[in-house]
Amino acid sequence: MSAREDIAYAVSQVAGITGHPYVVHDTTPGTVYPRLDHIEYPNPFGAVVHFNVVLVLPQDLAEAERYLEDNLPALKAALEPHLVLTTVQPQRLQLDGIGVLPVAFINGHREAD
């Protein structure tokens, strides 16, 4: 399985979460997909791949924060076998035709060839 497939499968095991290996245009809370952030080549033996795992949150900002706080422990547990998690950042994405979408970026990395 690819890193993206590992992430999508892992988060899909969390109740109420639907993982996708690539970006989808689904604004339903609980939609998750990894976005490649960057790749580092620290030595000739391999790479470190950094992902922003995007979690779509409810539109209401207070509800979005509650949703993130309620679901983060299970998402963290699901992702930790596949990524070294570094940060969680609530954000608001501006999307064409949709407007502002509350999301959380769960940032992490893993080794790759």
C-alpha positions, 0 to 999 in steps of 0.5 A: 500500500502507498503512504496515501492509502495507508493514511486513508485506510487508517483514518477510515477505521475511526467511527464517523471518519471517511478517508480518501487517498487524494483530495476530494471536493467533499465538505462533509465533516469527517472527510479526511485526505492527505496532502503532500507537503514536502519531501526531504532528502537528508541523505542518499539512503532515502527520503522523509515525506511530510503530509498535511492530513486534512480533516473537514470540520463543521461550519460553525466554528465552536462546533468545529473546535468541539468536533476536532477535540472529540475526534483527535485522540482516535485520529491520532491513534489511527495515524501514529503507526503510519506517520510521526505526528508533529502538529495539529493546526485548525485552519479556514480554507477559502474554496471557490463556489463554497466559501470558507471551510473549517479544517484541521491540518494534522501534520506528520512525516514518514520515511520513504525510499 
